[in-house]
Every structure is written in C-alpha cells, then in structure tokens.
Amino acid sequence: MDTAVQLIELGAIILALGLLGAVSTRFSISPIPLYLLAGLAFGSGGILHLGASEDFVAIGAEVGVILLLFTLGLEYTADELVTTLRTAAPTGLIDLVLNAAPGAIAALLLGWGPVAALVLGGVTYVTSSGITAKVLGDLDWVGNRETPAVLSVLVFEDLTMAAYLPILTAVLGGASLARGATTLGIAALTIAVILYIALRHGALVERFVASPSEEVLLLKVLGLTVLVAGIAQQLQVSAAVGAFLVGIALSGPIAHTAQKILSPLRDLFAAVFFVFFGLHTDPAQLPPVIGVAALLALAGIATKLATGWYAARRAHVGPTGRLRAGAALLPRGEFNIVIAGLAVSAGTTPRLGPLAAAYVLILATTGPLLARTAEPLARALHGKRAARPRTHDEDPDEPNAGRTAPPHHARTVAAPISHEHIDGHDGDQPPGGPPR
C-alpha cells in the first residue's frame, strides 16, 4: 500500500476527529455519537471507504480501550477498590439485574437465542465510564454527595466485566462447559495475581515506573500497561480489565502525572476506537433495528435512573441528588461497543452489531442531555419546596452546597475532573460513606 495514501487517510481521519470534537464542545454534547457517525460515513456501505489506514485504525482502537480503562483505574487505590466492592455489592447486583434484563429479554423475544441474549444483556447493562466522567465534570457534580455512589456502581460494573468477558468469549467460541470453566478460572487467577501485586506491592510498581523525566515515565507506563493488557488478553481476560488493574496499582503523585501525560493519547485513541466500530457497521443495517434500539434505550433510561436513585438513597442523599445519580449513569459507550464487537467478530446474529450501534448512538447522545435536565426536573417535582430560595446550609440538594474538606484521596473518574475532590453536599446529611 502506498505510504503517501496511508498518511493522507490518517491525517484526514485525525483532522476530522478534531473538527467533530470542536462541534461537540461548541454545543456541549458528547463527541462519541459524532465519532460513530464519522465511522459510519467512511466505512462499509458509507459514502467513501477508507481502506489504506484500516490496520492502523484497528490497532489504535485496541489501544484506545486499554487507555480508557487504565486512566479509570488511576482514579482508585487498591484499598478503595476492595472497600467499594464490599459496600457496593447490593447496589451492583440490582444494577446488573435491572439493566441486563431488557437486553436479554429482547434477544429472546426476537428469536436470536440464548447466546445473543447473553451478548445483548451485556450491551444494555454497562454504563460508559468515559461519558459519565465527562458529565460529572461538565456539570460540576464531582463534589456532590451522590458522586461516590455513582463511582461505586461504575467500579462494580467494570469488575463484573472481568468475569463476564471471559465467559462470553468462551461461549462465542463454542467452548464446552468445562472449557468455559477453565477459561474463567484462568481469568480469575490472573485478576487475583494483578490485584495482589496492586494491594501488596504497588510501591514496587511505582518505583519501577518512576522517573523525573515525563518522557521516560510516559514510555514506561504506556509500555507496562499495553504489555499487561496483552498478557491478560492472551490468558482469556479482557485487555481492558488488565489495563484497569494496572491503573489501580499506581497511586499518589505518579498516578496524577501519568494521567496528565497520557490523557492526550487516551483521547486520541479512544476517538479512533469509536470510529473503528462505525467503520465496521453498515449504515443500511441501522433503519431495520432503530425501533428496537429506541425501545431498549427507553428501558435503559428507566432502569439506570432506578439504579442511581437506589445507590444515592443508600448513601443518605436527598431526592435531587438521587435523580442526578441516575442521570449520570444513563450514557452507554465503550464497553457496550466492545461486547457487540466480540459478537460480530464471532459471527453471531448479524443484526446485533447495528442494534448495538443504534443503541449506543441514542444513549450516548441523549444521556448527557438528559443529565442537564435532572436538577430542573427535581425542582419541578418538588414544587415550592425546591423553588423557594434557600441558603446553601438550608438546601441539601443545591449544587455546590455543603461542601466539606476533601477526603484522604482526591482521585476521581477521568482527566476532565481529576483536579476536583469528592465530598458531601447534602447539608442535612452526614458526609459519611466509604471511600471510592
């Protein structure tokens, strides 16, 4: 292939992503739907097929998922992760049942069979950590009392994926029950080893990657993350989960610096990931599934609102904060596409890919927009009580009210909000709650 053509295509793709990002910033929306649409326009069945740069885009997409989950892992210490898992289990299980059920039921009703039900249940289950992080930062919800509850749901979902993805991979590959159990056992052992290193020997990992030079730190951290992700994938664990656990192993100043220097790479390759999925989806296949996707999106909005409401209520948050928590969990994105991509690659029901793309397009677009309506809607529902002017001390649901001193850590969910802290602001409730 002519190198000049490859460079032209790559330059055009990256420039187009920059222009789409500028549009999303201008209108305060998530860029993910725009990236998906760009992929649809220039992929199979689109207005112009870009074939010369396809190999680079495929590798870039893998790196994008790895970096997305690695930077999410940087937001937690190993101790916080363990504490979160202990306290978030009831909410996490409710989240799993409520949000996986619509997809699984839809697949069965469509006659796609149990394998497709397993796939579509996963697609409808997982919230987009990346988009949710952006929503929390854009709307200045990071310091709100409900935010730790939102984070606990995200962590539980990510770790659920650590068990789900090996099982799904085995099922899609036609493996036997024994083979599937072996795969899951290997995956569990791999996760346990990485978690043990993170919990007991995180300081050694930090010393290994530490460097006064940001260039050297970048190369060490990126190399280690991609290496561990590749080994994890070879051992039938998701590469993204391996990267997430590497992020957990790093903490303190190194985590902050790593996030700062890797954020531009993460944003670039994450954008490439969404374009890659769009490139492999034929736009002509979307209209037949748009109705089902819309119904699933409506069900997903209801179930995520219920999940967020329950999670925030357990944290003793007021009604407005509960609504904000549910709204923050609405967007779908990276993992949903990963799950559908696995199914498409395995040759499962052909309509699964377009259905997942339409579903993500709807919720990646409407999720952030609906989040903006959470507080006005809560005030409307509460009538005079919410509308009456109050001081910060009087109104527990007023944004930025009742902020307290930061907890022992200041790590949050993504770069756009990495300099904020998580604390309570429902003035009539004690700060409390486990660290996330």
FENVEN-V751311 format. One record per backbone hydrogen bond with DSSP energy under -0.5 kcal/mol. NH is the residue of the N-H (numbers start at 1). CO is the residue of the C=O. Records with the same first field share a line. If there is no record, write none. Layout:
NH = CO + CO
//
This chain:
6 = 2
7 = 3
8 = 4
9 = 5
10 = 6
11 = 7
12 = 8
13 = 9
14 = 10
15 = 11
16 = 12
17 = 13
18 = 14
19 = 15
20 = 16
21 = 17
22 = 18
23 = 19
24 = 20
25 = 21
26 = 22
27 = 23
28 = 25
29 = 24
35 = 31
36 = 32
37 = 33
38 = 34
39 = 35
40 = 36
41 = 37
42 = 38
43 = 39 + 40
44 = 279
46 = 43
47 = 41
48 = 41
50 = 42
51 = 49
54 = 51
57 = 53
58 = 54
59 = 55
60 = 56
61 = 57
62 = 58
63 = 59
64 = 60
65 = 61
66 = 62
67 = 63
68 = 64
69 = 65
70 = 66
71 = 67
72 = 68
73 = 69
74 = 70
75 = 72
76 = 73
81 = 77
82 = 78
83 = 79
84 = 80
85 = 81
86 = 82
87 = 83
88 = 84
89 = 85
92 = 88
93 = 89
94 = 90
95 = 91
96 = 92
97 = 93
98 = 94
99 = 95
100 = 96
101 = 97
102 = 98
103 = 99
104 = 100
105 = 101
106 = 102
107 = 103
108 = 104
109 = 105
110 = 106
111 = 108
112 = 107
117 = 113
118 = 114
119 = 115
120 = 116
121 = 117
122 = 118
123 = 119
124 = 120
125 = 121
126 = 122
128 = 331
129 = 127
132 = 128
133 = 129
134 = 130
135 = 131
136 = 132
137 = 133
138 = 134
139 = 135
140 = 137
141 = 136
142 = 136
144 = 141
147 = 144
150 = 146
151 = 147
152 = 148
153 = 149
154 = 150
155 = 151
156 = 152
157 = 153
158 = 154
159 = 155
160 = 156
161 = 157
162 = 158
163 = 159 + 160
164 = 160
165 = 161
167 = 163
168 = 164
169 = 165
170 = 166
171 = 167
172 = 168
173 = 169
174 = 171
175 = 170
180 = 176
181 = 177
182 = 178
183 = 179
184 = 180
185 = 181
186 = 182
187 = 183
188 = 184
189 = 185
190 = 186
191 = 187
192 = 188
193 = 189
194 = 190
195 = 191
196 = 192
197 = 193
198 = 194
199 = 195
200 = 196
201 = 196 + 197
202 = 198
204 = 201
205 = 201
206 = 202
207 = 203
208 = 204
209 = 205
210 = 206
214 = 212
217 = 213
218 = 214
219 = 215
220 = 216
221 = 217
222 = 218
223 = 219
224 = 220
225 = 221
226 = 222
227 = 223
228 = 224
229 = 225
230 = 226
231 = 227
232 = 228
233 = 229
234 = 230
235 = 231
236 = 233
237 = 232
242 = 238
243 = 239
244 = 240
245 = 241
246 = 242
247 = 243
248 = 244
249 = 245
250 = 246 + 247
254 = 251
255 = 251
256 = 252
257 = 253
258 = 254
259 = 255
260 = 256
261 = 257
262 = 258
263 = 259
266 = 262
267 = 263
268 = 264
269 = 265
270 = 266
271 = 267
272 = 268
273 = 269
274 = 270
275 = 271
276 = 272
277 = 273
278 = 274
279 = 275
280 = 276 + 277
281 = 278
283 = 44 + 281
285 = 282
286 = 283
287 = 283
289 = 286
290 = 286 + 287
293 = 289
294 = 290
295 = 291
296 = 292
297 = 293
298 = 294
299 = 295
300 = 296
301 = 297
302 = 298
303 = 299
304 = 300
305 = 301
306 = 302
307 = 303
308 = 304
309 = 305
310 = 306
311 = 307
312 = 308
313 = 309
314 = 310
315 = 311
316 = 313
317 = 312
322 = 318
323 = 319
324 = 320
325 = 321
326 = 322
327 = 323
328 = 324
329 = 325 + 326
330 = 327
337 = 333
338 = 334
339 = 335
340 = 336
341 = 337
342 = 338
343 = 339
344 = 340
345 = 341
346 = 342
347 = 344
348 = 343
352 = 349
353 = 350
354 = 350
355 = 351
356 = 352
357 = 353
358 = 354
359 = 355
360 = 356
361 = 357
362 = 358
363 = 359
364 = 360
365 = 361
366 = 362
367 = 363
369 = 365
370 = 366
371 = 367
372 = 368
373 = 369 + 370
374 = 371
377 = 373
378 = 374
379 = 375
380 = 376
381 = 377
382 = 378
383 = 379
385 = 382
387 = 383
388 = 384
394 = 391
395 = 391
396 = 394
398 = 395
401 = 398
403 = 400
407 = 422
417 = 414
418 = 415
420 = 417
423 = 421
427 = 425
429 = 426
//
